């Protein structure tokens, strides 16, 4: 059984006979997309973990792309009817959109087991353990029986609009050069299955021999990394023409 943002009002906190529960099937996976409290945030979805594995994309409360203004949301690519419905219950309805995208992307939507979304964001639960990470949605049942703990909370990020899956990478850059400057460092990944856009690794003070780390959620699974593009900019006209390079760049893949 796959629960697509099971209802919160009248169900949260009720006995298991009343609501969806892991005892309802051999394997119950749940996607939480609108689990903010109903009062005062109008969350429609249940918050606690109730399945064998529970996914909390983007933290499970506010989905990216749902904060658009009313007009742009209603006159959407999907037409006025779907746009109006999305405006009223955008977070809630993301659950079935993620699920339908998951059918097309068997390698997408990796959920990282973590104690909280904040810890996931800061990279504490990266990369996947040896046995891998479950895929949110259609292929979640590949992990049936693999978790022994009572409740497993899994976190991941998604894109603002279709296509929704993102692939997580850890990028570590050690700088080389002669002098400290201010600016930003961007990195793009190139691989056997595609290339990413540029992602900012750090900004502010850039110091040679210092190491900077960032976790990026890329819009494409690049496959085997074949090339990394490094770009830095100091945002200012500097008559001393400072030079910075990358001594090393390390890319760690989520799975």
NUMI-487078 format. One record per residue (C-alpha): x, y, z; residue number from 1. Coordinates in nm, 3 decimals. Layout:
! residues N
rec X X | Y Y | Z Z | i NUM
...
! end
This chain:
! residues 255
rec X 0.000 | Y 0.000 | Z 0.000 | i 1
rec X 0.131 | Y 0.344 | Z -0.092 | i 2
rec X -0.012 | Y 0.634 | Z 0.108 | i 3
rec X -0.012 | Y 0.958 | Z -0.092 | i 4
rec X -0.016 | Y 1.226 | Z 0.179 | i 5
rec X -0.280 | Y 1.048 | Z 0.394 | i 6
rec X -0.532 | Y 1.287 | Z 0.549 | i 7
rec X -0.460 | Y 1.470 | Z 0.875 | i 8
rec X -0.795 | Y 1.625 | Z 0.980 | i 9
rec X -1.006 | Y 1.366 | Z 1.169 | i 10
rec X -0.734 | Y 1.100 | Z 1.129 | i 11
rec X -0.413 | Y 1.212 | Z 1.301 | i 12
rec X -0.389 | Y 1.070 | Z 1.651 | i 13
rec X -0.677 | Y 0.824 | Z 1.601 | i 14
rec X -0.658 | Y 0.446 | Z 1.664 | i 15
rec X -0.494 | Y 0.240 | Z 1.389 | i 16
rec X -0.830 | Y 0.088 | Z 1.291 | i 17
rec X -0.942 | Y 0.431 | Z 1.172 | i 18
rec X -0.641 | Y 0.549 | Z 0.968 | i 19
rec X -0.370 | Y 0.410 | Z 0.743 | i 20
rec X -0.120 | Y 0.201 | Z 0.939 | i 21
rec X 0.166 | Y -0.041 | Z 0.867 | i 22
rec X -0.057 | Y -0.326 | Z 0.991 | i 23
rec X -0.284 | Y -0.272 | Z 0.687 | i 24
rec X -0.054 | Y -0.454 | Z 0.441 | i 25
rec X 0.269 | Y -0.652 | Z 0.408 | i 26
rec X 0.441 | Y -0.330 | Z 0.307 | i 27
rec X 0.317 | Y 0.027 | Z 0.358 | i 28
rec X 0.514 | Y 0.321 | Z 0.220 | i 29
rec X 0.398 | Y 0.679 | Z 0.273 | i 30
rec X 0.476 | Y 1.010 | Z 0.103 | i 31
rec X 0.417 | Y 1.314 | Z 0.328 | i 32
rec X 0.389 | Y 1.642 | Z 0.135 | i 33
rec X 0.152 | Y 1.859 | Z 0.342 | i 34
rec X 0.212 | Y 1.765 | Z 0.703 | i 35
rec X 0.217 | Y 2.111 | Z 0.862 | i 36
rec X -0.044 | Y 2.139 | Z 1.143 | i 37
rec X -0.396 | Y 2.191 | Z 1.006 | i 38
rec X -0.440 | Y 2.477 | Z 1.252 | i 39
rec X -0.309 | Y 2.735 | Z 1.173 | i 40
rec X -0.120 | Y 2.624 | Z 0.858 | i 41
rec X -0.399 | Y 2.434 | Z 0.679 | i 42
rec X -0.190 | Y 2.121 | Z 0.635 | i 43
rec X -0.407 | Y 1.844 | Z 0.488 | i 44
rec X -0.162 | Y 1.556 | Z 0.542 | i 45
rec X -0.077 | Y 1.344 | Z 0.845 | i 46
rec X 0.256 | Y 1.424 | Z 1.015 | i 47
rec X 0.377 | Y 1.119 | Z 1.212 | i 48
rec X 0.544 | Y 0.819 | Z 1.048 | i 49
rec X 0.278 | Y 0.550 | Z 1.008 | i 50
rec X 0.417 | Y 0.307 | Z 0.747 | i 51
rec X 0.708 | Y 0.069 | Z 0.720 | i 52
rec X 0.895 | Y 0.353 | Z 0.550 | i 53
rec X 0.785 | Y 0.719 | Z 0.541 | i 54
rec X 0.922 | Y 0.972 | Z 0.293 | i 55
rec X 0.931 | Y 1.344 | Z 0.373 | i 56
rec X 1.029 | Y 1.520 | Z 0.049 | i 57
rec X 1.152 | Y 1.876 | Z 0.112 | i 58
rec X 1.084 | Y 1.819 | Z 0.482 | i 59
rec X 0.723 | Y 1.710 | Z 0.424 | i 60
rec X 0.545 | Y 2.043 | Z 0.486 | i 61
rec X 0.605 | Y 2.299 | Z 0.211 | i 62
rec X 0.678 | Y 2.183 | Z -0.142 | i 63
rec X 0.893 | Y 2.394 | Z -0.378 | i 64
rec X 0.688 | Y 2.556 | Z -0.654 | i 65
rec X 0.377 | Y 2.578 | Z -0.437 | i 66
rec X 0.449 | Y 2.933 | Z -0.325 | i 67
rec X 0.382 | Y 3.086 | Z -0.666 | i 68
rec X 0.131 | Y 3.370 | Z -0.682 | i 69
rec X -0.232 | Y 3.279 | Z -0.744 | i 70
rec X -0.253 | Y 3.387 | Z -1.109 | i 71
rec X 0.061 | Y 3.205 | Z -1.227 | i 72
rec X -0.046 | Y 2.895 | Z -1.035 | i 73
rec X -0.400 | Y 2.892 | Z -1.176 | i 74
rec X -0.312 | Y 2.967 | Z -1.538 | i 75
rec X -0.060 | Y 2.685 | Z -1.537 | i 76
rec X 0.073 | Y 2.453 | Z -1.806 | i 77
rec X -0.181 | Y 2.196 | Z -1.692 | i 78
rec X -0.474 | Y 2.426 | Z -1.768 | i 79
rec X -0.708 | Y 2.638 | Z -1.562 | i 80
rec X -0.894 | Y 2.354 | Z -1.388 | i 81
rec X -0.583 | Y 2.173 | Z -1.265 | i 82
rec X -0.415 | Y 2.505 | Z -1.188 | i 83
rec X -0.706 | Y 2.618 | Z -0.968 | i 84
rec X -0.708 | Y 2.288 | Z -0.784 | i 85
rec X -0.331 | Y 2.305 | Z -0.736 | i 86
rec X -0.359 | Y 2.655 | Z -0.593 | i 87
rec X -0.601 | Y 2.535 | Z -0.326 | i 88
rec X -0.414 | Y 2.216 | Z -0.230 | i 89
rec X -0.076 | Y 2.235 | Z -0.405 | i 90
rec X 0.137 | Y 2.071 | Z -0.132 | i 91
rec X -0.118 | Y 1.793 | Z -0.078 | i 92
rec X -0.140 | Y 1.711 | Z -0.451 | i 93
rec X 0.235 | Y 1.700 | Z -0.502 | i 94
rec X 0.228 | Y 1.346 | Z -0.355 | i 95
rec X 0.060 | Y 1.189 | Z -0.659 | i 96
rec X 0.274 | Y 1.395 | Z -0.899 | i 97
rec X 0.592 | Y 1.268 | Z -0.732 | i 98
rec X 0.452 | Y 0.915 | Z -0.748 | i 99
rec X 0.372 | Y 0.935 | Z -1.119 | i 100
rec X 0.720 | Y 1.078 | Z -1.193 | i 101
rec X 0.875 | Y 0.795 | Z -0.990 | i 102
rec X 0.738 | Y 0.538 | Z -1.237 | i 103
rec X 0.938 | Y 0.705 | Z -1.516 | i 104
rec X 1.255 | Y 0.748 | Z -1.306 | i 105
rec X 1.342 | Y 0.415 | Z -1.139 | i 106
rec X 1.677 | Y 0.562 | Z -1.021 | i 107
rec X 1.522 | Y 0.883 | Z -0.888 | i 108
rec X 1.382 | Y 1.010 | Z -0.555 | i 109
rec X 1.640 | Y 0.845 | Z -0.328 | i 110
rec X 1.528 | Y 0.880 | Z 0.035 | i 111
rec X 1.802 | Y 0.923 | Z 0.297 | i 112
rec X 1.728 | Y 0.781 | Z 0.643 | i 113
rec X 1.780 | Y 1.068 | Z 0.885 | i 114
rec X 1.664 | Y 1.194 | Z 1.224 | i 115
rec X 1.543 | Y 1.526 | Z 1.082 | i 116
rec X 1.522 | Y 1.732 | Z 0.763 | i 117
rec X 1.773 | Y 1.986 | Z 0.900 | i 118
rec X 2.030 | Y 1.711 | Z 0.956 | i 119
rec X 1.966 | Y 1.580 | Z 0.604 | i 120
rec X 2.014 | Y 1.931 | Z 0.458 | i 121
rec X 2.346 | Y 1.974 | Z 0.638 | i 122
rec X 2.473 | Y 1.643 | Z 0.495 | i 123
rec X 2.471 | Y 1.433 | Z 0.813 | i 124
rec X 2.298 | Y 1.136 | Z 0.647 | i 125
rec X 2.498 | Y 1.133 | Z 0.324 | i 126
rec X 2.575 | Y 0.913 | Z 0.135 | i 127
rec X 2.343 | Y 0.612 | Z 0.125 | i 128
rec X 2.448 | Y 0.316 | Z 0.342 | i 129
rec X 2.597 | Y 0.007 | Z 0.182 | i 130
rec X 2.257 | Y -0.153 | Z 0.121 | i 131
rec X 2.144 | Y 0.159 | Z -0.065 | i 132
rec X 1.855 | Y 0.402 | Z -0.021 | i 133
rec X 1.488 | Y 0.334 | Z -0.097 | i 134
rec X 1.331 | Y 0.513 | Z -0.393 | i 135
rec X 1.025 | Y 0.716 | Z -0.299 | i 136
rec X 0.715 | Y 0.616 | Z -0.492 | i 137
rec X 0.653 | Y 0.324 | Z -0.725 | i 138
rec X 0.976 | Y 0.132 | Z -0.651 | i 139
rec X 0.976 | Y 0.174 | Z -0.272 | i 140
rec X 0.875 | Y -0.191 | Z -0.225 | i 141
rec X 1.224 | Y -0.303 | Z -0.330 | i 142
rec X 1.308 | Y -0.222 | Z 0.033 | i 143
rec X 1.040 | Y -0.442 | Z 0.184 | i 144
rec X 1.177 | Y -0.610 | Z 0.496 | i 145
rec X 1.513 | Y -0.430 | Z 0.483 | i 146
rec X 1.445 | Y -0.200 | Z 0.779 | i 147
rec X 1.405 | Y -0.354 | Z 1.122 | i 148
rec X 1.333 | Y -0.040 | Z 1.327 | i 149
rec X 0.973 | Y 0.054 | Z 1.405 | i 150
rec X 0.950 | Y 0.368 | Z 1.194 | i 151
rec X 1.191 | Y 0.492 | Z 0.926 | i 152
rec X 1.186 | Y 0.856 | Z 0.819 | i 153
rec X 1.346 | Y 0.927 | Z 0.482 | i 154
rec X 1.430 | Y 1.272 | Z 0.346 | i 155
rec X 1.504 | Y 1.407 | Z -0.001 | i 156
rec X 1.460 | Y 1.720 | Z -0.211 | i 157
rec X 1.261 | Y 1.763 | Z -0.532 | i 158
rec X 1.244 | Y 2.018 | Z -0.811 | i 159
rec X 0.982 | Y 2.296 | Z -0.827 | i 160
rec X 0.807 | Y 2.152 | Z -1.133 | i 161
rec X 0.811 | Y 1.846 | Z -1.352 | i 162
rec X 1.039 | Y 1.666 | Z -1.388 | i 163
rec X 1.057 | Y 1.640 | Z -1.009 | i 164
rec X 1.347 | Y 1.402 | Z -0.923 | i 165
rec X 1.685 | Y 1.543 | Z -0.815 | i 166
rec X 2.014 | Y 1.360 | Z -0.756 | i 167
rec X 2.229 | Y 1.454 | Z -0.458 | i 168
rec X 2.606 | Y 1.507 | Z -0.479 | i 169
rec X 2.867 | Y 1.620 | Z -0.229 | i 170
rec X 3.124 | Y 1.851 | Z -0.387 | i 171
rec X 3.444 | Y 1.946 | Z -0.207 | i 172
rec X 3.677 | Y 2.208 | Z -0.355 | i 173
rec X 4.026 | Y 2.295 | Z -0.229 | i 174
rec X 4.146 | Y 2.626 | Z -0.373 | i 175
rec X 4.491 | Y 2.717 | Z -0.501 | i 176
rec X 4.634 | Y 3.063 | Z -0.554 | i 177
rec X 4.848 | Y 3.334 | Z -0.396 | i 178
rec X 4.610 | Y 3.573 | Z -0.222 | i 179
rec X 4.274 | Y 3.581 | Z -0.047 | i 180
rec X 3.986 | Y 3.739 | Z -0.243 | i 181
rec X 3.611 | Y 3.779 | Z -0.206 | i 182
rec X 3.369 | Y 3.627 | Z -0.453 | i 183
rec X 3.201 | Y 3.297 | Z -0.533 | i 184
rec X 3.289 | Y 2.951 | Z -0.663 | i 185
rec X 3.061 | Y 2.760 | Z -0.903 | i 186
rec X 3.094 | Y 2.399 | Z -1.018 | i 187
rec X 2.914 | Y 2.206 | Z -1.295 | i 188
rec X 2.929 | Y 1.828 | Z -1.344 | i 189
rec X 2.961 | Y 1.650 | Z -1.678 | i 190
rec X 2.898 | Y 1.278 | Z -1.711 | i 191
rec X 2.818 | Y 0.982 | Z -1.933 | i 192
rec X 2.441 | Y 1.039 | Z -1.894 | i 193
rec X 2.420 | Y 1.420 | Z -1.894 | i 194
rec X 2.546 | Y 1.748 | Z -1.756 | i 195
rec X 2.430 | Y 1.974 | Z -1.474 | i 196
rec X 2.396 | Y 2.351 | Z -1.461 | i 197
rec X 2.640 | Y 2.547 | Z -1.246 | i 198
rec X 2.594 | Y 2.522 | Z -0.869 | i 199
rec X 2.739 | Y 2.765 | Z -0.616 | i 200
rec X 2.973 | Y 2.589 | Z -0.373 | i 201
rec X 3.064 | Y 2.891 | Z -0.160 | i 202
rec X 3.062 | Y 3.270 | Z -0.160 | i 203
rec X 3.236 | Y 3.534 | Z 0.048 | i 204
rec X 3.602 | Y 3.508 | Z 0.146 | i 205
rec X 3.795 | Y 3.271 | Z -0.083 | i 206
rec X 4.127 | Y 3.162 | Z 0.061 | i 207
rec X 4.390 | Y 2.951 | Z -0.117 | i 208
rec X 4.446 | Y 2.608 | Z 0.046 | i 209
rec X 4.104 | Y 2.629 | Z 0.215 | i 210
rec X 3.850 | Y 2.354 | Z 0.146 | i 211
rec X 3.482 | Y 2.429 | Z 0.078 | i 212
rec X 3.203 | Y 2.171 | Z 0.074 | i 213
rec X 2.846 | Y 2.188 | Z -0.058 | i 214
rec X 2.565 | Y 1.940 | Z -0.114 | i 215
rec X 2.385 | Y 1.993 | Z -0.443 | i 216
rec X 2.059 | Y 1.845 | Z -0.567 | i 217
rec X 2.113 | Y 1.819 | Z -0.941 | i 218
rec X 1.836 | Y 1.803 | Z -1.198 | i 219
rec X 2.008 | Y 1.518 | Z -1.380 | i 220
rec X 2.180 | Y 1.192 | Z -1.288 | i 221
rec X 2.510 | Y 1.245 | Z -1.471 | i 222
rec X 2.611 | Y 0.878 | Z -1.448 | i 223
rec X 2.988 | Y 0.835 | Z -1.450 | i 224
rec X 3.152 | Y 1.175 | Z -1.394 | i 225
rec X 3.379 | Y 1.258 | Z -1.689 | i 226
rec X 3.455 | Y 1.627 | Z -1.630 | i 227
rec X 3.406 | Y 1.900 | Z -1.371 | i 228
rec X 3.387 | Y 2.267 | Z -1.464 | i 229
rec X 3.525 | Y 2.512 | Z -1.205 | i 230
rec X 3.444 | Y 2.881 | Z -1.222 | i 231
rec X 3.517 | Y 3.162 | Z -0.981 | i 232
rec X 3.430 | Y 3.530 | Z -0.990 | i 233
rec X 3.524 | Y 3.813 | Z -0.756 | i 234
rec X 3.228 | Y 4.038 | Z -0.856 | i 235
rec X 3.462 | Y 4.340 | Z -0.861 | i 236
rec X 3.711 | Y 4.504 | Z -1.094 | i 237
rec X 4.037 | Y 4.426 | Z -0.920 | i 238
rec X 4.351 | Y 4.595 | Z -1.064 | i 239
rec X 4.575 | Y 4.329 | Z -0.908 | i 240
rec X 4.410 | Y 4.064 | Z -1.131 | i 241
rec X 4.403 | Y 3.789 | Z -0.867 | i 242
rec X 4.411 | Y 3.429 | Z -0.986 | i 243
rec X 4.244 | Y 3.135 | Z -0.817 | i 244
rec X 4.236 | Y 2.772 | Z -0.918 | i 245
rec X 4.113 | Y 2.441 | Z -0.785 | i 246
rec X 4.388 | Y 2.225 | Z -0.635 | i 247
rec X 4.141 | Y 1.937 | Z -0.603 | i 248
rec X 3.770 | Y 1.880 | Z -0.660 | i 249
rec X 3.607 | Y 1.573 | Z -0.508 | i 250
rec X 3.261 | Y 1.457 | Z -0.617 | i 251
rec X 3.074 | Y 1.203 | Z -0.404 | i 252
rec X 2.759 | Y 1.048 | Z -0.546 | i 253
rec X 2.458 | Y 0.999 | Z -0.315 | i 254
rec X 2.389 | Y 0.637 | Z -0.393 | i 255
! end
